[in-house]
Amino acid sequence: MDVVYERCAGIDVHKEFLYICVLIGPGRGQKFKFKFGTFPHELIQLRQKLVELRVTHVLMESTGVYWMPVYDALEGFMEIVVGNAQHIMHVPGRKTDETDAEWMVKLLRCGLVKPSFVPPRPFRELRQLTRYRRAVVQARASEQNRVEKHLQIAGVKLSSVASCVFGVSGANMLKHIGEGKTDPTELAELALGRLRKKIPQLKNAFAGSISEHTQQLISMQMDQMNRLECTIAEVELKIDQKVSPYAEILARLDEIPGIDDRTAMDILAETGIDMSPWPTHRQFAAMAGLCPGNYISAGKRLKNRSRQGNPYLKSTMVQAAASAINKDGSYFQSKFKRLKQRRGHKRALVAIAHAMFVAIYHMIKNGAPYRELGADYVTQHENGSKKNDLVKQLEKMGYAVSLTETA
C-alpha cells in the first residue's frame, strides 16, 4: 500500500507501561521499538524521544482513560490519532504488546485508521464535569430508590398518596422519621399545599410499623442525599463558569423543544462548537450513534439497529426527544406520531432524536436560530413526495403528465 506518513509511531497503552513502535522513511521504513512507563517524567521522556526522531503522527487506541495523560503529554508536538479499538484489532494469532504497537504503526502509516473525535482541552474539562454531574444525579436516584424500598418494607405507603415522595412535604416527613418521630397524625400534619387535602390518606399511609432499624437507615440515606445535592449544586456552579463564553449558543439550543439549559450544556460538552471534524450532518449523527444502521446483503437492505456511538450523547438526545414529542403543534410531535404507527415507539423516538441532532448541527455550524416547521410540514412534505412518485410512475408507463390544481 502507499505510504501516507513517513515518520509515525504506534503506542500500545497500558496502565503502567507503554509499548512504542516507530517507522521512519519510505518503503518498509526503519523500525524502532521502545518501552516507557506512564509516570509524568517518563511521558516527558517519551515525548522528547519522539521529537528527536521527528515523528509527525502518533496512533493510540481509545480504551479506558489510560490514553488521556499520554495525549496531554504529546498534544501540540505532533498529530495524534486516537482510534477505535475495534477498528484496530490485531490479526488473530501472535498477540503481544509489541506486535500490537507494530500493527498500529503500519495501519497509521498507510492511513487506514479513522481518527476518533477528541475535543479541545476546554471542552474535555467541561465534559468531565457534565459526566460527573450525571453520575452524581444517578447516585441520588439510586439512593431515593433505596429509601422507597425500606418504606415499603416497613409498610409505609407514602408513594401511594403523594405524587412526589421527595418533594418539600415528603422530605420533611422522611426527616422526622429519621429523627424517631413516627406518629401518623404528626407526620400527616407536615403536608403542605395541595397535599393537605390528603391528610386522612396520609395518616393511613403512615400506620405501618416503622422500626428503630428503619428509622436509622432512612436517617443515613437522607443525609447521603443531602450530601449528593450539595455536590450537584457545586458541580453545576463550575459548569456554569465553564460555559459562560458560549451563552449565545446555549440560548439558541434552548429554543429547541425538549432541550433545556442543562441538556444544552451536556450536548455542547460532547460536541464542542467546531463542526469541521464532520463534513456533513450524516457523520455528525453517526458519531452520536443516531444514524440508521447500514446493512445490505445480496442487494437487499436488511433490518439493522442503529450503530454504536457516543453513549452520553445518544442517551441525552433520546431523553430530549421524549420531551420534545409532548409539545403540541410541533414538527417533532407530528413526525413522531406518523413514525410510531409503522416503526413503533422506540424506533420513532430515536428518529426524532436524529432529527433534533441534525438541527443542532446546522444551528452550531451556521449560527442559525431554531425554526419551528409546524405540525403541517410533515403532511405537506409527504403529499409533495407522493405526487412526484405518482407522476414518475405515469411517465415510466409512457404518459405525458401535466398537473393543474383544482380550486
C-alpha positions as CSV (number, residue, x, y, z in Angstrom):
1,M,0.0,0.0,0.0
2,D,1.0,3.6,-0.5
3,V,2.8,5.3,2.4
4,V,0.9,8.3,3.7
5,Y,3.0,9.2,6.7
6,E,6.8,8.5,6.6
7,R,7.5,9.3,10.2
8,C,4.9,7.8,12.5
9,A,4.5,5.8,15.7
10,G,2.1,3.4,17.2
11,I,1.6,3.3,21.0
12,D,0.0,0.4,22.8
13,V,-1.2,2.0,26.0
14,H,-1.5,0.2,29.4
15,K,-1.9,1.3,32.9
16,E,1.8,1.0,33.9
17,F,3.7,0.6,30.6
18,L,3.7,2.0,27.0
19,Y,4.9,-0.1,24.1
20,I,6.0,2.1,21.1
21,C,6.9,1.2,17.6
22,V,8.3,3.9,15.2
23,L,8.6,3.6,11.4
24,I,10.7,6.2,9.6
25,G,11.4,6.6,5.9
26,P,9.9,5.4,2.6
27,G,9.3,1.8,1.6
28,R,9.4,-0.6,4.5
29,G,11.0,2.1,6.6
30,Q,13.4,1.9,9.5
31,K,11.9,0.4,12.7
32,F,12.5,1.4,16.3
33,K,10.9,-0.2,19.4
34,F,10.7,1.3,22.9
35,K,9.1,0.7,26.2
36,F,8.3,3.5,28.6
37,G,6.5,3.8,31.9
38,T,3.4,6.0,32.5
39,F,4.7,8.3,35.3
40,P,4.7,12.0,34.3
41,H,8.5,12.2,33.9
42,E,8.5,9.1,31.8
43,L,5.9,10.6,29.5
44,I,8.1,13.7,29.1
45,Q,11.0,11.3,28.1
46,L,8.7,9.6,25.6
47,R,7.8,13.0,24.1
48,Q,11.5,14.0,23.8
49,K,12.4,10.7,22.1
50,L,9.6,11.1,19.5
51,V,10.6,14.7,18.9
52,E,14.2,13.6,18.4
53,L,13.1,11.1,15.8
54,R,11.0,13.8,14.2
55,V,7.8,11.8,14.4
56,T,4.8,13.7,12.9
57,H,1.9,11.3,13.6
58,V,1.1,9.0,16.5
59,L,-1.7,6.4,16.9
60,M,-3.3,5.2,20.1
61,E,-6.3,3.1,21.0
62,S,-9.2,4.9,22.8
63,T,-9.6,2.2,25.5
64,G,-10.4,3.3,29.1
65,V,-8.8,6.5,30.3
66,Y,-5.1,5.5,30.2
67,W,-4.6,7.2,26.8
68,M,-5.6,10.6,28.2
69,P,-2.3,11.5,30.0
70,V,-0.3,10.3,27.0
71,Y,-2.5,12.6,24.8
72,D,-1.9,15.5,27.1
73,A,1.9,15.0,27.1
74,L,2.1,14.8,23.3
75,E,-0.5,17.4,22.4
76,G,0.9,20.3,20.4
77,F,4.1,18.5,19.5
78,M,2.7,16.1,16.8
79,E,-0.5,15.0,15.2
80,I,-2.3,12.5,17.5
81,V,-4.8,10.0,16.2
82,V,-7.0,8.3,18.7
83,G,-8.6,5.3,17.0
84,N,-11.5,2.9,17.9
85,A,-10.0,-0.3,19.4
86,Q,-12.5,-2.4,17.4
87,H,-11.1,-0.9,14.1
88,I,-7.5,-1.5,15.1
89,M,-8.0,-5.1,16.4
90,H,-4.9,-7.1,15.8
91,V,-5.0,-10.0,13.3
92,P,-5.6,-13.3,15.2
93,G,-2.5,-15.1,16.4
94,R,0.8,-13.9,17.9
95,K,-0.9,-11.4,20.2
96,T,1.7,-9.4,22.2
97,D,2.0,-5.8,23.2
98,E,5.0,-5.3,20.9
99,T,3.1,-6.7,17.9
100,D,0.1,-4.5,18.7
101,A,2.2,-1.4,18.6
102,E,3.8,-2.5,15.3
103,W,0.4,-3.3,13.8
104,M,-0.9,0.1,14.8
105,V,2.0,2.0,13.2
106,K,1.6,0.0,10.0
107,L,-2.1,1.0,9.9
108,L,-1.3,4.6,10.6
109,R,1.5,4.6,8.0
110,C,-0.9,3.7,5.3
111,G,-3.7,6.0,6.5
112,L,-6.1,3.1,7.3
113,V,-7.3,4.4,10.7
114,K,-10.2,6.8,11.1
115,P,-9.4,9.2,14.0
116,S,-11.9,9.4,16.8
117,F,-13.2,12.9,17.8
118,V,-11.2,14.4,20.7
119,P,-12.4,17.9,21.6
120,P,-10.1,20.7,22.6
121,R,-8.9,20.9,26.2
122,P,-11.6,23.4,27.5
123,F,-14.4,21.1,26.2
124,R,-12.6,18.0,27.6
125,E,-12.7,19.7,31.0
126,L,-16.3,20.6,30.6
127,R,-17.1,17.1,29.5
128,Q,-15.6,15.7,32.7
129,L,-17.8,18.0,34.8
130,T,-21.1,17.2,32.9
131,R,-20.4,13.4,33.0
132,Y,-19.6,13.6,36.7
133,R,-22.8,15.5,37.3
134,R,-24.7,12.8,35.5
135,A,-23.1,10.1,37.7
136,V,-24.0,12.0,40.9
137,V,-27.6,12.5,39.8
138,Q,-27.8,8.8,39.1
139,A,-26.4,8.1,42.5
140,R,-29.1,10.3,44.1
141,A,-31.8,8.4,42.1
142,S,-30.4,5.1,43.4
143,E,-30.5,6.5,47.0
144,Q,-34.1,7.6,46.5
145,N,-35.0,4.1,45.3
146,R,-33.4,2.6,48.4
147,V,-35.4,4.9,50.7
148,E,-38.6,3.9,48.9
149,K,-37.7,0.2,49.3
150,H,-37.3,0.5,53.0
151,L,-40.5,2.4,53.3
152,Q,-42.4,-0.4,51.5
153,I,-40.7,-3.0,53.8
154,A,-42.0,-1.0,56.8
155,G,-45.5,-0.9,55.3
156,V,-45.3,2.9,54.8
157,K,-47.4,3.8,51.7
158,L,-46.3,7.4,51.2
159,S,-45.7,6.9,47.5
160,S,-49.3,5.7,47.1
161,V,-50.6,9.0,48.3
162,A,-48.0,11.7,47.4
163,S,-47.1,12.1,43.8
164,C,-43.5,13.1,44.8
165,V,-42.1,11.3,47.8
166,F,-39.0,13.6,47.9
167,G,-40.8,16.9,47.4
168,V,-40.8,19.5,50.2
169,S,-43.5,17.8,52.2
170,G,-42.2,14.3,51.6
171,A,-38.6,15.2,52.5
172,N,-39.8,16.9,55.7
173,M,-41.8,13.7,56.7
174,L,-38.8,11.5,56.0
175,K,-36.6,13.8,58.0
176,H,-38.9,13.4,61.0
177,I,-39.0,9.6,60.6
178,G,-35.2,9.6,60.7
179,E,-35.3,11.6,63.9
180,G,-37.5,9.0,65.5
181,K,-40.9,10.8,65.1
182,T,-43.3,8.1,63.8
183,D,-46.7,9.3,65.0
184,P,-49.0,9.1,61.9
185,T,-51.0,12.2,62.8
186,E,-47.9,14.3,63.4
187,L,-46.4,13.2,60.1
188,A,-49.6,13.8,58.2
189,E,-49.8,17.4,59.5
190,L,-46.5,18.2,57.9
191,A,-48.2,18.2,54.5
192,L,-48.1,21.4,52.5
193,G,-50.1,22.9,49.7
194,R,-52.5,20.6,47.8
195,L,-51.2,17.6,49.7
196,R,-53.1,18.8,52.8
197,K,-56.3,17.6,51.1
198,K,-55.0,14.1,51.5
199,I,-54.2,14.2,55.3
200,P,-56.6,11.4,56.1
201,Q,-54.9,9.1,53.5
202,L,-51.5,10.2,54.8
203,K,-52.5,9.0,58.3
204,N,-53.4,5.6,56.9
205,A,-50.1,5.6,54.9
206,F,-48.0,6.0,58.0
207,A,-49.9,3.5,60.0
208,G,-47.3,0.8,59.3
209,S,-44.7,-0.3,61.9
210,I,-41.6,1.8,61.5
211,S,-38.9,0.1,63.5
212,E,-35.9,1.8,65.0
213,H,-33.7,0.0,62.5
214,T,-35.7,1.5,59.6
215,Q,-35.5,4.9,61.2
216,Q,-31.7,4.7,61.3
217,L,-31.5,3.6,57.7
218,I,-33.7,6.4,56.5
219,S,-31.7,8.9,58.5
220,M,-28.4,7.8,57.0
221,Q,-29.9,7.8,53.5
222,M,-31.4,11.3,53.8
223,D,-28.0,12.5,55.0
224,Q,-26.4,10.9,52.0
225,M,-28.9,12.5,49.6
226,N,-28.3,15.9,51.2
227,R,-24.6,15.5,50.5
228,L,-25.3,14.5,46.9
229,E,-27.5,17.5,46.5
230,C,-24.6,19.8,47.7
231,T,-22.2,18.0,45.3
232,I,-24.6,18.5,42.4
233,A,-25.0,22.2,43.2
234,E,-21.2,22.7,43.4
235,V,-20.6,20.9,40.1
236,E,-23.4,22.9,38.3
237,L,-21.7,26.1,39.6
238,K,-18.4,25.0,38.0
239,I,-20.2,24.0,34.8
240,D,-21.9,27.5,34.6
241,Q,-18.5,29.1,34.9
242,K,-17.1,26.9,32.1
243,V,-19.9,27.6,29.6
244,S,-20.2,31.3,30.2
245,P,-18.3,32.2,27.0
246,Y,-20.9,30.2,25.0
247,A,-24.1,31.7,26.4
248,E,-25.3,32.8,22.9
249,I,-25.1,29.2,21.5
250,L,-26.7,27.7,24.6
251,A,-29.6,30.2,24.3
252,R,-30.2,29.2,20.7
253,L,-30.1,25.5,21.6
254,D,-32.6,26.2,24.4
255,E,-35.1,27.2,21.8
256,I,-35.4,23.6,20.5
257,P,-38.4,21.8,22.1
258,G,-37.3,19.2,24.7
259,I,-33.9,20.9,25.3
260,D,-33.3,23.0,28.4
261,D,-30.2,24.8,29.5
262,R,-28.7,21.7,31.3
263,T,-29.3,19.5,28.3
264,A,-27.8,22.1,26.0
265,M,-24.7,22.2,28.2
266,D,-24.4,18.4,28.1
267,I,-24.6,18.4,24.3
268,L,-22.1,21.2,23.9
269,A,-19.6,19.4,26.3
270,E,-19.7,16.4,24.0
271,T,-19.6,18.1,20.6
272,G,-17.8,21.4,21.1
273,I,-18.5,24.4,18.8
274,D,-16.3,23.4,15.9
275,M,-18.2,21.3,13.3
276,S,-15.2,20.9,11.0
277,P,-14.5,17.3,12.0
278,W,-17.8,16.3,10.5
279,P,-18.2,17.4,6.8
280,T,-22.0,16.8,6.9
281,H,-24.7,16.2,9.4
282,R,-24.6,12.5,8.5
283,Q,-21.2,12.0,10.0
284,F,-22.3,14.1,13.0
285,A,-25.3,11.8,13.6
286,A,-23.1,8.7,13.2
287,M,-20.8,10.0,15.9
288,A,-23.7,10.0,18.3
289,G,-25.0,6.6,17.2
290,L,-28.2,8.2,15.9
291,C,-27.9,7.3,12.2
292,P,-29.8,4.3,10.7
293,G,-27.9,1.1,10.5
294,N,-26.3,0.3,7.1
295,Y,-26.6,-3.4,6.4
296,I,-27.0,-4.5,2.7
297,S,-26.5,-8.1,1.6
298,A,-27.3,-9.7,-1.8
299,G,-28.7,-6.3,-3.0
300,K,-31.2,-6.1,-0.2
301,R,-31.3,-3.7,2.7
302,L,-31.8,-5.8,5.8
303,K,-33.2,-4.7,9.1
304,N,-30.5,-3.4,11.4
305,R,-30.2,-1.5,14.6
306,S,-28.6,1.9,14.8
307,R,-24.8,1.9,15.1
308,Q,-22.8,2.4,18.2
309,G,-21.7,5.9,19.1
310,N,-21.2,8.3,21.9
311,P,-23.4,6.8,24.7
312,Y,-23.7,10.1,26.6
313,L,-24.9,12.0,23.5
314,K,-27.3,9.3,22.4
315,S,-29.0,8.9,25.8
316,T,-29.1,12.7,26.2
317,M,-30.7,13.2,22.8
318,V,-33.3,10.4,23.3
319,Q,-34.3,11.9,26.6
320,A,-34.7,15.3,24.9
321,A,-36.7,13.7,22.1
322,A,-39.0,12.1,24.7
323,S,-39.8,15.6,26.0
324,A,-40.0,17.2,22.5
325,I,-42.8,15.0,21.4
326,N,-45.0,16.3,24.1
327,K,-45.1,19.9,22.7
328,D,-48.5,20.3,20.9
329,G,-48.4,21.6,17.4
330,S,-44.7,21.0,16.9
331,Y,-43.0,19.3,14.0
332,F,-41.4,16.7,16.2
333,Q,-44.7,15.6,17.7
334,S,-46.3,15.3,14.3
335,K,-43.4,13.4,12.9
336,F,-43.3,11.1,15.9
337,K,-47.0,10.2,15.6
338,R,-46.6,9.2,12.0
339,L,-43.4,7.2,12.5
340,K,-44.8,5.4,15.6
341,Q,-47.6,3.9,13.5
342,R,-45.3,1.8,11.4
343,R,-42.0,1.7,13.3
344,G,-43.0,1.5,17.0
345,H,-42.4,3.8,19.9
346,K,-38.7,3.3,20.5
347,R,-37.6,3.5,16.8
348,A,-39.7,6.6,16.3
349,L,-38.1,8.2,19.4
350,V,-34.6,7.5,18.0
351,A,-35.7,9.0,14.7
352,I,-36.8,12.2,16.5
353,A,-33.5,12.4,18.4
354,H,-31.8,12.1,15.0
355,A,-33.9,15.0,13.5
356,M,-33.1,17.1,16.6
357,F,-29.4,16.4,16.3
358,V,-29.3,17.3,12.7
359,A,-30.9,20.7,13.6
360,I,-28.3,21.2,16.3
361,Y,-25.5,20.6,13.7
362,H,-26.7,23.3,11.4
363,M,-27.5,25.7,14.2
364,I,-24.0,25.5,15.6
365,K,-22.2,25.3,12.2
366,N,-24.1,28.2,10.5
367,G,-25.0,30.2,13.6
368,A,-28.7,29.9,12.7
369,P,-31.6,30.2,15.1
370,Y,-34.1,27.3,15.6
371,R,-37.0,27.5,13.1
372,E,-40.2,25.6,14.0
373,L,-41.6,23.9,10.9
374,G,-45.0,23.2,12.5
375,A,-47.2,20.2,12.6
376,D,-48.4,20.6,9.0
377,Y,-44.9,20.4,7.5
378,V,-44.9,16.6,7.6
379,T,-48.2,16.3,5.8
380,Q,-47.2,18.8,3.1
381,H,-43.9,17.2,2.6
382,E,-45.4,13.7,2.3
383,N,-48.1,14.9,-0.1
384,G,-45.4,16.5,-2.3
385,S,-43.3,13.3,-2.4
386,K,-46.4,11.2,-3.1
387,K,-47.3,13.5,-6.0
388,N,-43.9,13.3,-7.5
389,D,-43.8,9.5,-7.2
390,L,-47.1,9.1,-8.9
391,V,-46.0,11.4,-11.8
392,K,-42.8,9.4,-12.3
393,Q,-44.8,6.1,-12.4
394,L,-47.1,7.5,-15.1
395,E,-44.1,8.8,-17.1
396,K,-42.5,5.4,-17.0
397,M,-45.7,4.0,-18.5
398,G,-45.3,6.4,-21.4
399,Y,-47.7,9.1,-20.4
400,A,-47.0,12.8,-20.5
401,V,-48.3,14.3,-17.3
402,S,-49.3,17.9,-16.6
403,L,-50.8,18.8,-13.2
404,T,-53.4,21.5,-12.6
405,E,-54.5,22.5,-9.1
406,T,-58.2,22.5,-8.5
407,A,-59.9,25.4,-6.9
